[in-house]
Amino acid sequence: MKFKKFITAFLLLLAVGANAITEGKEYIKLPSHAQFKDAQNSVIEIFSYGCIHCYNHFRAGTLKFVSEILPDLKYDEWQVRQMGEFGFLMSEVLGYAKSIDEKNGINSLSAKSNFHQVLKGFFEDAFVNKKTYKNGEEFYQRAVSILKANGVQNASIKSILDYADSNEGKEYAKLTDQALEVAKISGTPGFIVNGKYLINIEHINSQEELVEVISELIKLK
């Protein structure tokens, strides 16, 4: 109940007291070649599993926080496949995990989702346990162990590879490949609104301020 009151008060604050945002300060408009297709009314975070700043936003639940205050928008998280030693493999694993979540009606932002648990496992491997992987097979096997611990008993390296080679897997890879051009501009993490507007997170001092900026950007077409 207290949380609902907070949300109501915060939305009222947005409606009456949000400061105007300035292009070139709080955000930039992406060049046409870097804009995401079919991304209206959306907030998409691009990240790398090997990025400490991405891990910090993950731990803080930044995108989850935004989604709870602005629930009518679409949210997604795209791993930049070309970043990290096993970036391509990580994208296959995340795509596989997300496909299972979607079939089970689970939002990937939920802490219970396979997508979230895979990210948590690999982020903690990188920045808490300082774990490395000898090869791709070991990386895949680590993913399988995370998925099985989260209840996906039929997870296997073969099932991940079969997904990656399927039409669904190829479409997901094509979709998330759009993240690369944005990463070339800003690195990771990046928060993109409506597929066009990249938030300059260096000018954002809190999750609440991030919500304010997104609330203004979502109005732009």
N, C-alpha and C positions, 0 to 999 in steps of 0.2 A: 504494500500500500504506500509506504514511504517512497519507494522507487517511482511509482506512478505519479505521485505528487511532484517529485523532482522533475520527471519528464515534462509534465504539464507546465511547471514553472519555467523550465528551460526553453521550451518551445515558445512560450509567451515572450521570453527575453529575446529570442531570435526574431520574433515578429516585430517587436517595437524598438529594439536597441542594437541590432547588429550594425557594425561599422561597414561602410562600403569597402569593397575589395578592389585592389588595383592590379591590372595586368602588368607583369614585370616585377611585381613584389610578391604578393601572395600566390600568384599563379602565372603560368604562361600558356598561350594557345599553341598547341603542337603544330608543327608543319604538316601539310596534308599527307605526306608520305608516311608519317608516324602516327596518324590518327587511327583509332580502332573502328572497324566496321560494325554496324548494327549494335551500337553500345549506348543508345539513348537511355536516359534515366538510370544510369549505372555508376557504380564506384568500383574500380578495379585496382587492386594492389599488385604491382609487379615486384618480385623478390628473387633472391637467390638463397639456397639453403646454406651457403657458405658466407653469408653477409651478417656481421654482428649487429648492425643497425636493424636489419630485418628481424633478427631474433629478438631484439629488444621490443619492437612493436608487437611481435607475436606474443611474447610474455605479458605485455601490457594489455593485450586484447584490444588493440586499437580499432581494427575494422569491426569487431563484434560490438564494441561500444557505440560506434557510429550507427550500425545497423539497428540497434535497439532504440535509438532516438529518431532515426529516419527509416522506419521499417518498410516504407512503400517503394524503396529503390531496390535495384538488383545489385548483388555483390558477388565479386569473384576474386580469386587470387591466382596469379599466373607466375609460375616459375620460369625464369629466363633460362631456356635450355642451354644456351651457349656459355653460361657462367658456371664455374665450379668444375672440378676434375671429373665428376660424374653427373654433370648437369643434364645431359640427355637421358641418362638412366633415371635420374630423379624425376624428370617430367613424365616418363613412362609410368613410374610407380605411382605418382600423384594422380595421373589420369586414370589409372586402374582403380585406385582407391576411391576417387570421386565417382567413377561409374557405378561402383558398388553402393556408395552412399545414395546416389540418385535413384537407383532401383529400389532402395529401402526407404526412400522418402526422408532421408536425413540431410539436413543443411550442413554443408562443409564447414561452416563457421562454428558448429556445435563441437564442444570438447569431446563429445562421444563419437564424432565422425571418424571414419578411417583416414580421411584426408588430414584432419587435425592431428591424429595420433602419429601418423607417418612423419608429418612436419616436426612435431614435438620430439620424436625419437632422434631424427637426424640433426635437428638443431642442438639438442643436448649432447649428442655424440660429438659434434663439432666444437661447442663452446663450453661444455661442462666437463665431459669425459675426455676431451682431446683425442678422440678415437679416429683412426685412419683405416682405410680399406686397401688391401693388397691388390685387388683387381675387381672387375665388374661383377663377377660371380659372388664374391663376398658381399659387395654392396647390395645386390639383389637379395641375397639370403638374409641380410639384416632387415630389409624391407618385409620379407616374408614372415620373419619372426615377430615383427611389430604387428602386422595384420592378423596373424594367428592369435596373438595375445589380446587383440581387440575383437575376436570372435569370428574372423574369416578363416574357418578351418580348412577350406579347400584352396587357400592361397598357396601358390608355388611359383618358382621362377618361370615355369612353362606358361602358367596362366597370365602372368604379367607380359611375357613376350607375345603370347597369342593376342592379348588385348592390343598391344602396341602395333601389331601387324594387321589388325582388323580395320574396317572402314571407320568405326567409331574412334579407335585410337589415332588413326591418321588425321581425322577431322579435328580431334582435340589438339594434336600437335600443330596443325595448321592454324588453329585459333590462337593458341598461346604463343606462337612464333611472332605475333604482332608485338610482343613485349620487347623484343630486341631493339627496335629503333628508338623506343623511349629510353631504354637502359643506356644507349649510346649518348643520349642527351644529358641524363641526370644520374646515371648509376642506379643503385637500388638502396632502399625501397622507393617506389614511386606510387603515388595515388592519383589516378586519372578519373576525371568526372566527365560523363557523357561521351567518352572516347576521344575528347578533344582538349580537355583542360588539365594540365599537369600542375598539381599543387607544389609550391616551393616549401617543403617541410622545414627548411631552415628558418622560415619566418613564422612558423606555427609553434606556439609555446605550450599548448595543452590539447587534450582530446576534445575538450569543449570548444576551443577555438577552431579546431579542425572541422567540427560539425558546423560551425558558423560559416566557414568558408565554403564547405560543400553545399550548404543550404542556399548560398548565393549563386554558386556555379551551376547548380542543377537547373536554375531558371534560364540559363543561357542556352541557346540552340546552336 
